[in-house]
Amino acid sequence: MNKYFLLCVLLAISGSLCAQSFAETRVKKTCDSKYSDGLKPLKEELIEGANLCGADLSGALLSTINFIDVDLSWVDLSGADLSGANLRGANLSHAGLQGANLNGAKLIGADLRGAYLEGAIFDNADLTATDLRGASFKETSFRFSHLIGSSVSGTDLVATDFSNALLIGIDFRRANLTGANLNGANLDWANLHRAVLVNADLDGVEMSEADVTDADLSIVDLRGAVLTSSDFSDSKMLGVDLSGANLFRARMINTILIGAKMIGTDLGNADLSNADLTQADLSGAKLNGTNLSGADLFNAALYETDIRNAILTGAVR
């Protein structure tokens, strides 16, 4: 059945026929003649609240169409062009969006739980307050997108591209961000508790007042990052590069920083009590007013390091 034919029929009957998964959906109606030219006549039309559950719209041209509050659960949208489409409040749970183009789409408050997003493009899209828990990602791109307050907790996001994205207040708890590209992203007030960010690119990120406790940031690039007042306590940061980063008033209690590069890093008034800084390079770092009580500084490089007013009670050198 023609992929456009099904959408036209569902529109004509107010979208009330869907009750099965897309593998079983069959709608046998003739299409209104005004839609015989495919979806071109539907450009900019509003189908707010329609039920398209389970439809096969793979490869469909749906650019700029308004899908506000539409039920698109279990819909096959693989390879579809949804660039600029308005999907605010839409139900896309378990939808197949593999290879779909959602560049510039509006997905504010949309439900994408369990969706298949491999190879999908969400660049410049607005996914504010969306629920992406349980979705599957592989080579998915969110460059310059907005995911403010969105939930991606417990999700596998290996090698996902979030470069220059606005991720303020996002929920990344227990997420696997191994090898992810977060270059230039804004993660202020983000929750990364127990997240895995091994070998992720966080060069130049803004991540102030974020919860990064008990996380794994080993071999992570955080050069020049703004991390003021963030909490990295109990995290593993083996070989992390924090050169030139701003960690003013950050908390790194019991943090493992073995072999970390912290050249020129601002750690003023930060709390690094009981942190393991073995073989860390703190050359030129600012440690004025820093709490280093009980910290392990064995073989750490402290060339031209500013330790004025630092608390060194029980520190090991």
Secondary structure, DSSP 4 states (H G I P E B T S, - for coil): --HHHHHHHHHHTTT----S-TTT-----PPPGGGTTTTGGGTT-B-TT-B-TT-B-TT-B-TT-B-TT-B-TT-B-TT-B-TT-B-TT-B-TT-B-TT-B-TT-B-TT-B-TT-B-TT-B-TT-B-TT-B-TT-B-SS-B-TT-B-TT-B-TT-B-TT-B-TT-B-TT-B-TT-B-TT-B-TT-B-TT-B-TT-B-TT-B-TT-B-TT-B-TT-B-TT-B-TT-B-TT-B-TT-B-TT-B-TT-B-TT-B-TT-B-TT-B-TT-B-TT-B-TT-B-TT-B-TT-B-TT-B-TT-B-TT-B-TT-B-TT-B-TT-B-
